[in-house]
Amino acid sequence: MKHNHFSIFCCILGLTFVMVSTNGSAQVTYKDYLRADSVMTYSDYVYSAAVDPHWLGDSHYFWYKNHEKGGDHFYLVDAEKGKKYQASDKQGLANYLPKKSDDLKAMLLSEEKSESRRGRWPNRKEDEPLISPDGKWNAYIKGYNLYIAPADGKKGEGEIVLTLDGNEKLRYDWRSLIWSPDSRKIATLKVNDVERRRIPLIESSPSTQKQPILQWRNYNKPGDVLSTSLPVLFDVESHKQVPLNTEMYSHQFSLYLTGWRGDSRGFTFEFNERGHQRYIVAEVNASTGEITHLADERVETFFYYNNRFRHDISDGKEMLWISERDGWRHIYIHDNKGEIKRQITKGEWVVRNVDVVDEQNRVIYFTASGLVPGEDPYNIHYCRINFDGEGFEDLTPENGNHTVNFSKDRKYFTDVYSRPDCPPVSLLRRTSDGTVVMQLESCDVSDLQKRGWVMPEVFCAKGRDGKTDIWGNIHRPSNFDPSKSYPVIEMIYAGPHDSHVTKNFKPADHLITKVAELGFIVVSIDGMGTSNRSKAFHDVCWKNLKDAGFPDRIAWIRALAEKYPYIDLERVGIYGWSAGGQNAMAALLFHNDFYKVAVAFCGCHDNRMDKIWWNEQWMGYPLDESYSASSNVDNAHLLKGKLLLINGELDDNVDPTSTLQVVDALMKANKNFEQLYLPGKGHSLGGRFEMHKMYDHFVRYLLGQPVPEWE
């Protein structure tokens, strides 16, 4: 019997090696792992890549450093004359500047970088008073209540208490204090505080001591009770509160003040209703307390508030606002009563971001994608349009993803465009009409190609409906041989907050190229449920995160295999981080007839366990059965295939217990899987050790080879 078992084993082993030989996969060695780890050096063999301009003050001069075959060189560009000058260093460039331009030479030679303060809290401490614009009054919070006092008096002298109901749980917010420009009114938020959820993290192997350390993080989860903030308004002269009817804003995810009108007639706030299905921009009349809704977005699914844009014109006489009310993200202009005066941009394409609003000339400069039929709809173009909807112009028409950088007066800009399959071209353009002043650089990748590097391919196929274009990238190994058979692995991230497939040229991607180098075709795809397409495309994720665009992804990969017979659809793997970790495991639960092997890094495997803002945005509030339907924990019993779970014990982005609850459910379902729980690691995985463990997993189960010994 032992001899028979041994014979059967030898036959199976022989079949395995025949399979490997038939597929044409060479034996993977540890040297291959090291080669995969070294792909980020590919950039050393890329010459004249994207220009990074450094504009000199108010001038039309800029300089940039360029990596070339002969070494690094510096260039000074005179945008007005359309000329550039070369030197071996910046000191050499200084000789090309006009003689009487010491200030420009100083800027050129300086290594200092300006520091942006955008998005920071005002530089004020909690116990520091906020002085009124006329300099006569200080406003401050003391004992949770709001006080004012003469600015020229001693501390506490002549102070006037404006509120008496503040306490530990119902306080007036010092951060939100805002004086009216005429110093006659003051507004803030009245905050009803609740105790925040905290999650424990155990640092098992601290460097400072032998025993583990318990850490705590504030971390609200879907369904948690939240603090609420409501606007309050006070009249300084009468020392009285102006009554505001704010009851409808109590059911909130957030509310914050956005400033006073310049003429002191009122102040504004923005309100996000709990569940993210209603978003309001409101103005409070400082005299009457009447509240006017300047924008009131109500949707059946979700209002994507993280992508909102608002610009007040002429002290609030008009307002620019981005909305998806017609099914695409476009710019609208509202009057000061909340009525839409005009839809400014229109069409089956999306406004990605508003860059500059020129109120004087009533022109908007913005980025958009999906403008050109047949072009990758995620490519960003830089555009402008008049307030009246006329005069639309694409200033960067070339087929590619564009990045621009303006001179200070915005008369000139550099434009770098590229695609994954098109190395960067750097241009200098005039803003007035978008014409090209000169080509600055054109990227050279010939040396990289001589080393065997294969250009990524942009691929488009129809999605689940047979009509919608789905776009993605294909990455092949440097030793690619079309006569061989290759497993295909998808690098997935289906988070609805954005689109995720790289649109710029990259000689190597840390999370993709390394895996491809081991003998795999690696693909990345944006399926339905992700952002930057139509509202309907995005809405697929609503209460349905388990969908993750899988029907589109599978259709895309099948179309790829139909075009390229060397792709083996019997050997399909998948991996991802964070939301992508949830997606990777979900592939082996809900689509295990297609995906066979998965690696899930720090996945948010149950949306009830993850951070509140991200998950309630897509899964809704209050919590319902859709959370369970999308849960990798509740559906762990469906697992088929080879799963590796990896996460870190100190992850304060995704609660580590989310993965541990998956482990518990898999054990109870008697499912076979592998797990790697990393001491001292947080959410940013991708280090050498865990990458090698992923290599092992795919080599063993997709190539059918024994993994090499680590050296």
C-alpha positions, 0 to 999 in steps of 0.5 A: 500500500505504501508503494501504491501511495508513493506511485500515486504521489509521484504521478501527481508530482509529475503532472504538476511539473508537466503543467509547469513546463507546459505553461512555460513558467521557469522555476522562480528563484530567490534571485527573481524575488530580489530582481522584483524588489529592484524594479523601482530603479527603472527610473534611473534609465528614464531620461527627460521625464516630466518637467517640474518647473520652478517659476521665479517670482512674478517673472516669466522665467522658470528653471528645471532640472533634467535627468539625461543620458549624459547626466543631470542638467539645469535649464532656464526658460524665458517663456516670453521669448520661448527660449531655454538655456542649459547649464551644469548647475543653477549658478550657471543658469544665473548668467542667462538672467537679465543683468539687473535682476538680482532678485530673480538670481536670488530666487534661482539660487535659493533652496528655500521652499514656501510653506503652505498653510492651507487647511490648518486651524487658525493659530490661536489657543483655546484660552486665547481671546478672539479680538473683534475687527474694530479692536474693541472687544475680546470674545472667548469661552470660559467654563463652556460659555461664551463671554465678551470683554473690552479689549483694552481692559484687564483680564476679567474686567468688564466681561459680559457673559452671553450664555449660561447653559454651557456645561461639559456636554453642551458647550460653545465652540471656541474654534468656531468663533467668528466676528462679523466684519462690523463687530456688531455680531458674533457667531459660533457653534453650540456643540452637544458632545457625546463620548466617542468610541475608542478602539484598543491597539496592542503593541506587542513588541515595543522597542522601549520595554519588554511588556506590550503597550496598550494604545487607544484611538478615537474611532467612530464606526457606522451607527455610532451616536455622534456629537451635533453642532448647531449655529448660534448668533449673538448681538454684541450691543444688546448682549442677547442671542438672536433666535435661529430655527435650527431644529431641522439640522439636528439629524446631522453628520456634520455642520460647520460655519463658513464665514461672514458676508463682507457687509455683515448682513449674515454668515453661512454654514454647510450641513451634511445630513446623517446618511449623506443623502442631503447637503445644504449650503445656508445663509443666516440673516444677521438681523432677523435670524432667517435661514436661506438655503443657497444650495439644497442637494437631495439624492436617493443614493448619496451626495458625494460631499468630499468632492463638493465645490463652492465659490461665493461671487461678489460677497454672496450675490451669486454662488458657483456650485458643483452638482450631479443633478443631471447625472454628471458632475457639472458647475452651476451658478445660483442666485442668493435665494438658492435658485439655479440661474444657469448650468454652466458646463454640460455634457456626458463628461465630468468636472474634476476640479475647479482651479481658479475663478476669475470673477472680474472677467467671469471665467472659470478655469477647471479640470475635466475628464471624459471630454473626448470620445474614444479617449480614456475617460479618466484623462484629465484636461485643463479647460476654461469656460465663461460664467454664461456657459459660452467660450468653452475651450480645452487648453490641453487637447492632446490625448493624455493625462495632463498636469499644469503649472502656471506662472504667477500672473497665469499668462503661461503654464507648463503642461506635462501629459502622459499615459501609462503607454505614452512617456511624458511630453512637457510643453510650455503654453500660453493661457490666452489661447492654449497655443504651444510656445515650445516643447520643453522635453520628450521622455526617452525610455529606449535604454529601459526597453533595451533592458527588457522592460515592457511598456504597460498597455491601456485596455478597454472592454465592455462592462456587465451591460455590454455597452459601458466602456471599462478601462484598465492597464496591463503589466507584463514581465520584462522577460515576457514571451507571448508563446508561453502561458501566463496566470493573470493577477488583478491588483484591486482597489474598488473604493468608491471615493475615487477612480484608482487606475494610474493614468500617468506614465510610470516606469515601475509601480511599487505594488504592481511591477514587482509582482509582474516580474515574477512571471505574471500578467498583472492588471488594474481596472476601474469597474462600476461603483468607482468615481469620476464617471457618471452618477449612475456608474458611481451609484452601483456601490450604493448599499452594495460594496461587495459588488466592487465592479466584479462583473465588469472586471471579470468581463474585462479580463475575459475580453483580454484573454480573448485578445491574448491567448497566452492568458490562462483564465484557469489561473486568476489571482487577486490582491489589494490593500485596505478597501482593496483587501476587502475586495480581494477576499470578497473575490473568493467568496462571491466570485470563486468560480473565476478568482482562485487565489487571493492576498488581502492586506489590512482589509475592512472586511465588515463595513460595520467595523470600519470608520464611520465617514467612509462606510456610511457614505456608501452603505447608508444610515441607519444600518440595515441588512446590506451591511451583512450582505457585503460582509466578508465575516458573515459570508466567510463560509462561502470561501473557495480558493487559496486565501492569505490574510495580512494585517498589522496590529497597530493599524489605526485606519482599519480596525485590526479586529476586522481581520481577526473577526474574519479569521474567527468566522473562517475557523468556525466554518472549517475553512483552510486559509493562511494568515500573517499578523504583523507586530508593530505594523500599521496600515501602510504595508508593502515592506519586503517581508510581507511582499515576499510572503505574497510572492510565495503565495502566488508562486505556490498556487498560481505557478504551481511551483515550490517557493524558493528558500529565502536567503 
